[in-house]
Amino acid sequence: MTTEANLLLQTRSNTVGAVSISQDDEDDRWGKFAHYMDYTMQGMGNSILIRADGFNNTASNFDGTMPGCYDVCMAQTEPPCLAFTFASPVWHLKQNRWCLLHKELAVLHHRNEFMLGFPSSRRVDLSSDGAFFLQRLTRNGKVCLAEVGSHFDSIDCDAANPKQKWYRDVEGIYINNNTNHCISNKDGNIEAVVVPGRLAGEPLINCARKFYTTSNPDAMKNFLFLEHLDSYDVPDGENEASWDGTFRKFWEPGPVREKQGRLSVKHSMAHVQQYDEVHTLE
């Protein structure tokens, strides 16, 4: 995060504990964007900061709500706003809130109390052109990733095995073509889970996906990228002076590993693998 971003993180005055998302939670505009609590995007170099109406007695078209942040994002068209960060629904004084308009898609960043939104009408389509096999080369030949029970194993490629076929949805999430399960970290293990609901179920966070940024769309090509790869506790404070001794969970992203042919979280015996999307088996 930049120095400017760190300063923005410290604007949470007059906050007394956690509250509900907002009085606007019944607003029908919530159905027009996917939202992810406790997330923002890294970097602010190509973003636009909008302060809430009344901040420093200045008028603004941002009303200090998440749907209002969506509105100012949609009003930004040249270049278009592709995502937006709202900070923060738990800050009591609306005039202290702000909306950050992201003109590029960047790496996600786990940040407590912030909320990240993606307008449905401006999603970058990362869906695949039909089903494919996730194949990689080993010393003993080619293997394909398959859903086996509640796990995922690299096994001998078999075109007749429907659980070896995959597809990517619009968000780039890898979904098993037979079970419609995604690859997820469940209690510290990589397991097959039902894909969460699109708008508020956070599939972008909980399921392995194709890594994508606007500035470098081919970065980390052929990796199974997972936002919730690993977690650990970090001090819950803006700086050392304000820290009260409590901790919060921080999620570390990265490519899913393999341990002895089975998908795994970070482990000393697990290794990062790359998978080619193959439509037919030789």
C-alpha positions as CSV (number, residue, x, y, z in Angstrom):
1,M,0.0,0.0,0.0
2,T,1.2,3.5,-0.7
3,T,1.8,6.3,1.8
4,E,-1.5,7.9,0.7
5,A,-3.3,4.6,1.3
6,N,-1.9,4.3,4.8
7,L,-3.1,7.8,5.6
8,L,-6.6,6.9,4.4
9,L,-6.6,3.8,6.6
10,Q,-6.3,6.2,9.6
11,T,-9.5,8.3,8.9
12,R,-11.8,6.0,11.0
13,S,-12.6,8.6,13.7
14,N,-15.5,8.2,16.1
15,T,-15.8,4.4,15.5
16,V,-17.4,2.5,18.4
17,G,-17.3,-1.3,17.7
18,A,-18.7,-3.1,14.7
19,V,-22.2,-2.3,13.3
20,S,-24.3,-3.6,10.5
21,I,-23.3,-2.9,7.0
22,S,-25.5,0.1,6.6
23,Q,-29.1,1.4,6.8
24,D,-29.1,0.9,3.0
25,D,-28.9,-2.9,3.1
26,E,-32.4,-3.1,1.6
27,D,-31.4,-1.0,-1.4
28,D,-32.0,-2.9,-4.7
29,R,-28.7,-1.6,-6.1
30,W,-27.0,-4.3,-4.1
31,G,-28.1,-6.7,-6.8
32,K,-26.1,-4.8,-9.4
33,F,-22.6,-5.6,-8.1
34,A,-20.7,-8.4,-6.4
35,H,-19.3,-7.3,-3.0
36,Y,-16.5,-8.7,-0.8
37,M,-16.2,-7.7,2.8
38,D,-12.7,-7.1,4.3
39,Y,-11.1,-6.6,0.9
40,T,-9.7,-3.8,-1.3
41,M,-7.2,-3.7,-4.2
42,Q,-3.5,-3.0,-3.9
43,G,-2.1,0.3,-5.2
44,M,-3.8,3.6,-5.7
45,G,-1.8,5.0,-8.6
46,N,-4.6,4.6,-11.1
47,S,-7.6,5.1,-8.8
48,I,-9.9,8.1,-8.0
49,L,-10.7,9.0,-4.4
50,I,-14.2,10.3,-3.7
51,R,-15.0,11.7,-0.2
52,A,-18.5,11.5,1.2
53,D,-20.8,14.5,1.1
54,G,-20.1,16.8,4.1
55,F,-16.4,15.8,4.6
56,N,-14.7,19.0,5.6
57,N,-17.9,20.8,4.8
58,T,-17.5,20.0,1.1
59,A,-20.4,18.9,-1.1
60,S,-20.1,15.5,-3.0
61,N,-22.2,13.2,-5.1
62,F,-21.2,10.3,-2.8
63,D,-23.7,9.7,0.0
64,G,-21.4,7.5,2.2
65,T,-23.1,4.2,1.4
66,M,-22.0,1.1,-0.6
67,P,-24.8,1.6,-3.2
68,G,-23.7,5.2,-3.4
69,C,-20.1,4.1,-4.1
70,Y,-21.5,1.9,-6.9
71,D,-23.3,5.0,-8.3
72,V,-20.2,7.1,-8.5
73,C,-18.2,4.2,-10.0
74,M,-20.8,3.8,-12.7
75,A,-20.7,7.5,-13.4
76,Q,-16.9,7.2,-14.1
77,T,-16.9,6.1,-17.8
78,E,-13.7,7.6,-19.4
79,P,-11.9,5.4,-18.6
80,P,-14.5,3.1,-16.9
81,C,-14.5,2.3,-13.2
82,L,-14.1,-1.5,-13.1
83,A,-14.2,-1.9,-9.3
84,F,-14.6,0.2,-6.2
85,T,-13.6,0.1,-2.5
86,F,-15.9,1.5,0.2
87,A,-14.4,2.5,3.5
88,S,-16.1,1.8,5.6
89,P,-19.6,0.4,6.4
90,V,-18.6,0.2,10.1
91,W,-17.6,3.8,10.5
92,H,-20.5,5.6,12.2
93,L,-20.1,9.0,10.7
94,K,-21.0,8.9,7.0
95,Q,-19.1,12.1,6.2
96,N,-15.8,10.4,7.2
97,R,-16.4,7.5,4.6
98,W,-14.8,7.4,1.2
99,C,-15.1,5.6,-2.1
100,L,-12.1,4.6,-4.2
101,L,-12.7,4.0,-7.9
102,H,-10.4,1.5,-9.5
103,K,-9.8,2.0,-13.2
104,E,-7.7,-1.1,-13.4
105,L,-8.0,-4.5,-11.9
106,A,-5.1,-5.3,-9.6
107,V,-4.2,-7.7,-6.9
108,L,-6.7,-8.0,-4.1
109,H,-5.7,-7.1,-0.6
110,H,-7.2,-8.4,2.6
111,R,-8.2,-5.4,4.7
112,N,-10.5,-5.5,7.7
113,E,-13.6,-3.3,7.5
114,F,-13.2,-2.3,3.9
115,M,-15.6,-3.6,1.2
116,L,-14.7,-4.2,-2.4
117,G,-17.3,-4.1,-5.2
118,F,-17.4,-5.2,-8.9
119,P,-20.2,-3.8,-11.1
120,S,-21.9,-6.8,-12.8
121,S,-22.2,-4.9,-16.1
122,R,-18.4,-4.2,-16.2
123,R,-17.0,-7.5,-15.3
124,V,-14.0,-8.7,-17.4
125,D,-15.2,-12.0,-18.8
126,L,-12.7,-14.7,-17.9
127,S,-14.9,-17.6,-18.8
128,S,-13.6,-20.5,-20.8
129,D,-14.6,-21.6,-24.3
130,G,-16.1,-25.0,-23.3
131,A,-14.8,-27.7,-21.0
132,F,-11.1,-28.7,-20.7
133,F,-8.7,-30.9,-18.8
134,L,-6.1,-29.4,-16.4
135,Q,-3.0,-31.3,-17.4
136,R,0.6,-31.2,-16.3
137,L,3.7,-33.1,-17.2
138,T,5.6,-35.3,-14.6
139,R,8.6,-37.5,-14.9
140,N,6.3,-40.5,-15.6
141,G,4.2,-38.8,-18.2
142,K,1.1,-36.5,-18.3
143,V,-1.5,-36.4,-15.5
144,C,-4.8,-34.6,-15.2
145,L,-6.4,-33.0,-12.2
146,A,-9.6,-34.7,-11.1
147,E,-12.1,-34.4,-8.2
148,V,-11.7,-37.6,-6.2
149,G,-14.1,-37.8,-3.2
150,S,-13.8,-34.5,-1.4
151,H,-10.3,-33.8,-2.7
152,F,-8.4,-33.1,-6.0
153,D,-5.7,-35.4,-7.3
154,S,-3.5,-35.5,-10.3
155,I,-4.1,-38.9,-11.9
156,D,-3.7,-40.7,-15.2
157,C,-5.5,-38.7,-17.9
158,D,-8.8,-40.4,-18.9
159,A,-11.2,-38.8,-21.4
160,A,-13.9,-41.0,-20.1
161,N,-13.7,-39.7,-16.5
162,P,-16.1,-36.8,-16.3
163,K,-14.5,-35.5,-13.0
164,Q,-11.4,-34.6,-15.0
165,K,-13.2,-31.9,-17.0
166,W,-13.3,-28.3,-15.9
167,Y,-14.6,-24.9,-17.0
168,R,-14.0,-21.3,-16.0
169,D,-16.9,-19.0,-15.2
170,V,-17.0,-15.2,-15.9
171,E,-14.8,-14.5,-12.8
172,G,-12.2,-17.1,-13.9
173,I,-13.1,-19.6,-11.2
174,Y,-12.2,-23.2,-12.0
175,I,-15.3,-25.3,-11.6
176,N,-15.5,-29.1,-12.1
177,N,-17.7,-29.8,-15.1
178,N,-19.3,-32.9,-13.5
179,T,-19.9,-31.8,-9.9
180,N,-20.0,-28.0,-10.2
181,H,-17.6,-27.9,-7.2
182,C,-14.7,-25.4,-6.9
183,I,-11.3,-25.8,-5.3
184,S,-11.4,-24.2,-1.8
185,N,-9.5,-24.0,1.5
186,K,-11.8,-25.7,4.0
187,D,-10.4,-25.6,7.6
188,G,-6.8,-25.7,6.3
189,N,-7.3,-28.4,3.7
190,I,-8.0,-28.0,-0.1
191,E,-11.4,-29.6,-0.6
192,A,-14.3,-29.6,-3.1
193,V,-17.1,-27.2,-2.1
194,V,-20.2,-25.8,-3.7
195,V,-19.5,-22.5,-5.5
196,P,-20.9,-19.7,-3.3
197,G,-23.6,-17.4,-4.5
198,R,-22.4,-14.8,-7.0
199,L,-23.2,-11.5,-5.4
200,A,-22.5,-12.0,-1.7
201,G,-21.1,-15.6,-1.4
202,E,-17.6,-14.5,-2.2
203,P,-16.6,-17.2,-4.8
204,L,-13.8,-14.9,-6.0
205,I,-12.2,-15.1,-2.5
206,N,-13.0,-18.7,-1.6
207,C,-12.4,-20.6,-4.9
208,A,-9.3,-21.1,-7.0
209,R,-9.3,-19.0,-10.1
210,K,-7.4,-17.7,-13.1
211,F,-5.1,-14.9,-11.9
212,Y,-5.8,-11.7,-13.8
213,T,-4.7,-8.0,-13.6
214,T,-5.4,-5.3,-16.2
215,S,-1.7,-4.3,-16.4
216,N,-0.4,-7.9,-16.8
217,P,-3.1,-10.3,-17.9
218,D,-0.7,-13.2,-18.5
219,A,1.0,-13.0,-15.1
220,M,0.9,-16.4,-13.2
221,K,-0.4,-18.1,-16.2
222,N,-1.6,-21.7,-15.6
223,F,-1.6,-21.4,-11.9
224,L,-4.6,-22.2,-9.6
225,F,-4.7,-18.9,-7.7
226,L,-6.5,-18.8,-4.3
227,E,-7.1,-15.7,-2.2
228,H,-7.7,-17.8,0.9
229,L,-4.6,-20.0,0.6
230,D,-3.2,-19.5,4.1
231,S,-4.1,-17.5,7.2
232,Y,-2.4,-16.3,10.3
233,D,-3.0,-13.8,13.1
234,V,-1.6,-10.2,12.8
235,P,-1.9,-7.3,15.3
236,D,-5.3,-5.5,15.0
237,G,-4.1,-1.9,15.0
238,E,-3.2,0.9,12.6
239,N,0.3,1.3,14.2
240,E,2.2,0.1,17.2
241,A,1.2,3.0,19.4
242,S,-2.6,2.3,18.8
243,W,-2.4,-1.5,19.2
244,D,-4.4,-2.8,22.1
245,G,-3.0,-6.3,22.1
246,T,-5.7,-7.9,20.1
247,F,-5.2,-9.8,16.8
248,R,-7.1,-10.3,13.6
249,K,-6.9,-13.0,10.9
250,F,-5.0,-12.2,7.8
251,W,-5.5,-14.2,4.6
252,E,-2.5,-14.7,2.4
253,P,-3.1,-15.4,-1.4
254,G,-1.1,-17.5,-3.7
255,P,-1.1,-20.5,-6.1
256,V,-2.4,-23.8,-4.8
257,R,0.2,-26.5,-4.2
258,E,0.4,-30.2,-4.7
259,K,1.6,-32.7,-2.1
260,Q,2.1,-36.3,-3.3
261,G,-0.3,-35.7,-6.2
262,R,-3.1,-34.1,-4.1
263,L,-3.9,-30.4,-4.0
264,S,-2.7,-28.8,-0.8
265,V,-2.3,-25.5,1.0
266,K,1.2,-24.2,1.8
267,H,3.3,-27.1,3.3
268,S,7.0,-27.9,3.4
269,M,6.4,-30.9,1.2
270,A,4.0,-29.2,-1.2
271,H,5.1,-27.7,-4.5
272,V,3.5,-25.2,-6.8
273,Q,2.4,-26.7,-10.1
274,Q,1.2,-25.3,-13.4
275,Y,-1.7,-26.8,-15.4
276,D,-2.3,-26.5,-19.1
277,E,-5.9,-26.2,-20.3
278,V,-6.2,-29.0,-22.8
279,H,-9.5,-29.6,-24.7
280,T,-8.5,-33.0,-26.1
281,L,-6.2,-35.7,-24.8
282,E,-3.6,-37.2,-27.0
